[in-house]
Amino acid sequence: MSEPAGLPMKRGKRGTSTSAPSVDPDGVLQASGALGRAVPWNIIVMLTALTLIPSILICMTPFARLLIVFHFLRQALGLQSTPSNQTLIGLSLIMTFFVMQPVASQIYQDAVVPMQAGQITGIEALSRAEVPMHQFMAHYVREKDVALFIELAKEPRPASVEDVSMRVLLPSYILSELKAGFQIGTVLFLPFLVVDMVVASITTSVGMLQLPPVVISTPLKLLLFLMVDGWHLLVGSLMRSLS
């Protein structure tokens, strides 16, 4: 039996037929899928991007900084599981979406809309989406971290942070976010540490050696946190630092 005209076909090990990647009349690159059906490469690129969303969320947004600060706050208050990890992660996600919405909107207008209209390919869309993310990360990265990874990568020193390659900018940004998160968390920890020290000193001086100081200090720290409207102050300060 002769092969049908059109795409070049080749036999698999079990008699199945597979086709090589081809270009349709509209110029869209396609790959063979199940039962010989053609799958546009744009869909393959989009599905691949979806699998990278968790890594992008952690490494290219302030999500890591926010989550670290909230965990420091929970430890400073002396609470083991309240708020729960799911609550802290959800709060960090919502605040991350709030901060990243202008960047996401720019990416959608510059990269997604033209790709959906068939004006650019998936690779060109990724290149366009890289520009807003590069500008966002370059705004918050520390020059010291950038210099470290430029030295490790043995790249020529750029004129400014805007000229740094993504290979250098990505690890520099996540390192800067970790540093910022730990700095904010440490400053947040200090007032509650003072409360712990004062309570421990008082309970020791009056001879209450059998009573753990944390039993008294935890309610006092919660009361202090609520009196100053701690959630409002903390979230407001974090958002202003990322605006």
Buried (B, 14 or more C-beta within 10 A) or exposed (E): EEEEEEBEEEEEEEEEBEBEEBEEEEEBBBBBBEEEEBBBBBEBBBEEBEEEEEEEBBBBBBBBBBBBBBBBBBBBBBEEEEBEEEEBBEBBBEBBEEBBEEBBEBBEEBBBEBBEEEEBBBEEBBEBBEEBBBEBBBEBBBEEBBEBBBEEEEEEEEEEBEEBEEEBBBBBBBBBBBBBBBEBBEEBBEEBEEBBEEBBEEBEEEEEEEEEBEEBBBEBBBEBBEEEEBEEEBBEBBBEEBE
